[in-house]
Amino acid sequence: MSNKVLVMGLGRSGYGAIHLLKKFNYEIVVTINDSLSLKDKDNLSGIKVFDNGHPLSLLDEDFAFIVKNPGIKYSIPFIQEALKKGIKIITEIELAYNLTNNTYLAITGTNGKTTVTTLVYDIIKEQLAHVLCAGNIGTALSEVVCEYGNDNIIVTELSSFQLMGIDKFKPHIATILNLAPDHLDYMPTLESYYESKLSIYQNMNKDDYFLLNIDDTNVVKYVKNINCNIITFSLMKKADIYLKDNNIFFKDELIMNTNEIKIIGQHNLANILVAVGFAKLMNIDNCVIKKVINNFKGVEYRLELVNGLNNNTYYNDSKATTPDSTITALKALSNKELVLILGGFDKGLDNNLLINYINDHHNIISVYAYGQIKDKFNDIKVPLNKMNSLNEVVKDILNKYHDINILFSPATSSYDQYDNYEVRGAHFNKLIRGDNDENSF
């Protein structure tokens, strides 16, 4: 069998794959869409690289498999031709799983992945050794296993793009938190997006556990044929993990009261139920679970409370990249008078439910829409301000508003003006704090 592997795309996942493949002495070829930077040239010294595209002639070479960056679409000619030739295509998640031996706790869903992944990791590492965190949350799984090797517990956040490259990957505990429309700029259909999530449990067996959200109608509809132990969770019904009278129960055992929880919103109570489930299945003590959850202040750019100018209260929800996630944020703040900021890259999602929510809730006194998607909110009935950039939005808000709640929850991705939601969120924080390099707007 060939020892040659093609890595398509760089970024965190590409470099993670390269480092792990090097460790196992594979011969590596790299292709990227852009021109190779000087930094990349230094980092890829000794590796054969094809930049400015993926030449079809490469497919005449004998590759053991291709490791594809999750952001590269399966529809491009190179991938389609590779599939016709029978070349195996995986993502670095599958690569890491195949080359090392670890225990995986896997989390996917449309919303809440990072919050739950972080919380599960924080709880479990408080009591157990050799606990790591990887995946869509920041550090590539291949990079983590390259450094730490085998026999770890790895809490892994998985996106739909990463799950599309799954073949043998098998977590010990997994969940699909929820399902709502997303990534229609990438996926051929909404059905294919939902189905990509389902592969998280395709290899699980009688020794494994799947946490099932029985409150989410799409999850209940699509999640079928699970061949492992099912643990249900619900905020509204009796389930294996449930909420009653401000108390959280796991299989009728009282775990904790919710009175001291710092993160806000019903969606975060659901996230906490899931975290409790993972923790209990890993035999974590109740006192540890309670302590970590009560001290948890949330993740960066997810309804993050930020101090800023004009004595306004700012909520940075840059991680809200779908209309559904923005509705979730609005529900969490439904008791506050709000100015709402929307905007970013138009990825083809239906905004009608969000528009209707805004129109039906009088606590939203004004809406700003900016960027590529700004004209998709014309049916909003409250005062609507359309602008080109986030700089313009914040400048106008600072000229008009004092002592009010500002929610930055864009409802779409950042790619018209920013590399990712983190860069967008960091820029918003600088603007509202009046950092010196941002004062000119």
HELIX and SHEET records of a PDB file:
HELIX    1   1 GLY A   11  LYS A   23  1                                  13    
HELIX    2   2 LEU A   38  ASN A   43  1                                   6    
HELIX    3   3 LEU A   56  ASP A   60  5                                   5    
HELIX    4   4 PRO A   77  LYS A   84  1                                   8    
HELIX    5   5 GLU A   92  LEU A   99  1                                   8    
HELIX    6   6 LYS A  113  GLN A  127  1                                  15    
HELIX    7   7 LEU A  141  TYR A  148  1                                   8    
HELIX    8   8 SER A  160  LEU A  163  1                                   4    
HELIX    9   9 LEU A  190  LEU A  198  1                                   9    
HELIX   10  10 SER A  199  TYR A  201  5                                   3    
HELIX   11  11 THR A  217  TYR A  222  1                                   6    
HELIX   12  12 GLN A  266  LEU A  281  1                                  16    
HELIX   13  13 ASN A  286  ASN A  295  1                                  10    
HELIX   14  14 LEU A  309  ASN A  311  5                                   3    
HELIX   15  15 PRO A  323  ALA A  332  1                                  10    
HELIX   16  16 ASN A  352  ASP A  360  1                                   9    
HELIX   17  17 LYS A  374  PHE A  377  5                                   4    
HELIX   18  18 LEU A  390  LYS A  400  1                                  11    
HELIX   19  19 TYR A  421  ARG A  433  1                                  13    
HELIX   20  20 ASN A  436  GLU A  438  5                                   3    
SHEET    1   A 5 LYS A  48  PHE A  50  0                                        
SHEET    2   A 5 GLU A  27  THR A  31  1                                        
SHEET    3   A 5 LYS A   4  MET A   8  1                                        
SHEET    4   A 5 PHE A  65  LYS A  68  1                                        
SHEET    5   A 5 ILE A  89  ILE A  90  1                                        
SHEET    1   B 9 VAL A 131  GLY A 135  0                                        
SHEET    2   B 9 ILE A 153  GLU A 157  1                                        
SHEET    3   B 9 THR A 103  THR A 108  1                                        
SHEET    4   B 9 ILE A 173  ILE A 176  1                                        
SHEET    5   B 9 TYR A 209  ASN A 213  1                                        
SHEET    6   B 9 ASN A 229  SER A 234  1                                        
SHEET    7   B 9 ILE A 241  LYS A 244  1                                        
SHEET    8   B 9 ASN A 247  PHE A 250 -1                                        
SHEET    9   B 9 GLU A 253  ASN A 257 -1                                        
SHEET    1   C 6 GLU A 304  ASN A 307  0                                        
SHEET    2   C 6 THR A 313  ASN A 316 -1                                        
SHEET    3   C 6 ASN A 405  PHE A 408  1                                        
SHEET    4   C 6 LEU A 338  GLY A 343  1                                        
SHEET    5   C 6 ILE A 364  TYR A 370  1                                        
SHEET    6   C 6 LEU A 384  MET A 387  1                                        
END                                                                             
